[in-house]
Amino acid sequence: MDGRSFEQRLLQQRARMHVTPGQLLERVERSPYGPKSKAILRQMVAHESTGQVGFALFDCPPAIVRGQGATVWDADGKAYVDMLAGFSVSNVGHAHPAVLAAINAQAAELIHYFDLPNAPRERLAERLAAMAPGAGPKRVTFGVTGAEAVDLAIKLARWYTGAPTILSAYGGYHGVTGGTMATTAKGGMWAFFYPVGPHDAGHGKIPYSYPYRCPVGAEPEHCAEACTSYVRRMLMGKESPFGEHRGGISNVAAVLLEPMQASAGYIIPGDGYLKEMRAICDDFGFLLIDDEIQAGMGRSGRLWGCDHEGVVPDLLVVSKGLASGMPISAVIAPDEIAASWGPGAHVATFAATPVAAAAANATLDILENEGLVARAAATGAYFRERLAELQERHPILGWIDARGLFVGLEFVRDRRTKEPAADEAGWMLDHCVREGLLFEKGGYLYNRFQMIPPLTIERSEIDRAVAILDGAMTMAETRSGIARPLSVPVTAVTGGAPSPSPG
Ligand SMILES: Cc1ncc(COP(=O)(O)O)c(C=O)c1O
């Protein structure tokens, strides 16, 4: 102990987590944005809770007021190459005319009528049930947000199996509601739930393959196997809370995983991770819940992230890109599981409203008609090549995860020691935003860039982004004295090209 009382430590922790409106205002005033943006930001600081997420993602968030394709504009008319896409939402590009037309036409008929059937919603349910991987009939349960759908999947898995525990992974992100926070591995966000921990009894954590920094210490090429062996060994013995295999006791309802971890820094697990987790679920009688909220809808160059490993989950969760910005989410499950509920097991006033369902149908039409899944694979391969060129020249770029347009970049001060370049990543983000490139920074060690543009992004826009990144890396290397020549040869690119699939 360090001599502080429990209360003192808690108070100090709270003080560190708290930011005053005055401090946020200082960030607004020193930000590089123009007067109209600053006026909006001042209003935000004056009237919104200090818990709003923008100031957690950026020193000061931009005030985006318009979007077209893969470009967005802030309130002062400054244009940005959009490598955030509203967080994997605007996959078909901002202001797609077919989405606008569908929303307008449906809004003129009926915007909302509780959680009751409507024509676009039932058409969507039929389409989603047919789109999910695996043979056999499926059913859909609708929600409004991603977290709500994950809540739903957990509730359904527990109901169907009669078991309490949900295993989720370190690094996973599945929402921040009271029901999902236990599955989201962000300790800093957990702390905002004090004094009641954000979990019911039925949760456990397992390692997720992160080849560059394997959580169980394996080399990148062995990380997937090492992580899954760890899980299997833990389940085989009797000294874990998850069951007693020899005694035929299982306390686990489901394993909940992202096929590629988004919020942890856009991390692609080592080959075989998801497949082996599927095998573990089969061997131990657990359901597999696949959270495709970020990785799905074509982002990875396949329709679903799980398609890269040919894995068929039991429950598939989708939201974000489904309706191009209209709030909607869904859980797709086999008939046997989804038909085990009675009426009223779930309700949400704004679930699959006619307008949201119409926007989702239009989005699915666009994915099909414009071949956007294959386009994401092809543009993603181009982006990966351009990034690999940068990695040849920039020692600070330690690792690239890239699968379709799901891209994570990891920055290090030294490729040999992998010392994270966290401060440098912060300077580079500020530089990129000033230069007109928008994306989020994250990662376990605050040193990863997360790039998720609309799937419609043009190669010329990728080139512009690469040029800005090039300048940012040069600036950071000079400022930190990160030496050339490269200390370790470049081998570090994962998520290699899948053959494009029409999905
Ligand atoms: C993989 C994943 N699951 C769930 C969620 C939660 O979605 P929402 O913010 O709509 O509740 C997110 C949000 O970023 C996500 O990335």
The ligand as an SDF file (V2000), in Angstrom:
LIG
                    3D

 16 16  0  0  0  0  0  0  0  0999 V2000
  -18.0590   -4.2310  -32.3550 C   0  0  0  0  0  0  0  0  0  0  0  0
  -19.0390   -3.3170  -31.6730 C   0  0  0  0  0  0  0  0  0  0  0  0
  -20.0480   -3.8380  -30.9750 N   0  0  0  0  0  0  0  0  0  0  0  0
  -20.9570   -3.0620  -30.3520 C   0  0  0  0  0  0  0  0  0  0  0  0
  -20.8720   -1.6970  -30.4090 C   0  0  0  0  0  0  0  0  0  0  0  0
  -21.8870   -0.8400  -29.6970 C   0  0  0  0  0  0  0  0  0  0  0  0
  -22.7000   -0.1720  -30.6030 O   0  0  0  0  0  0  0  0  0  0  0  0
  -23.5180    1.1410  -30.1510 P   0  0  0  0  0  0  0  0  0  0  0  0
  -22.5380    2.2280  -29.9300 O   0  0  0  0  0  0  0  0  0  0  0  0
  -24.4430    1.3930  -31.3140 O   0  0  0  0  0  0  0  0  0  0  0  0
  -24.2600    0.7650  -28.9220 O   0  0  0  0  0  0  0  0  0  0  0  0
  -19.8270   -1.1050  -31.1280 C   0  0  0  0  0  0  0  0  0  0  0  0
  -19.7060    0.3660  -31.1880 C   0  0  0  0  0  0  0  0  0  0  0  0
  -18.7050    0.9250  -31.5620 O   0  0  0  0  0  0  0  0  0  0  0  0
  -18.8850   -1.9370  -31.7650 C   0  0  0  0  0  0  0  0  0  0  0  0
  -17.8550   -1.4240  -32.4540 O   0  0  0  0  0  0  0  0  0  0  0  0
  1  2  1  0
  2  3  1  0
  2 15  2  0
  3  4  2  0
  4  5  1  0
  5  6  1  0
  5 12  2  0
  6  7  1  0
  7  8  1  0
  8  9  2  0
  8 10  1  0
  8 11  1  0
 12 13  1  0
 12 15  1  0
 13 14  2  0
 15 16  1  0
M  END
$$$$
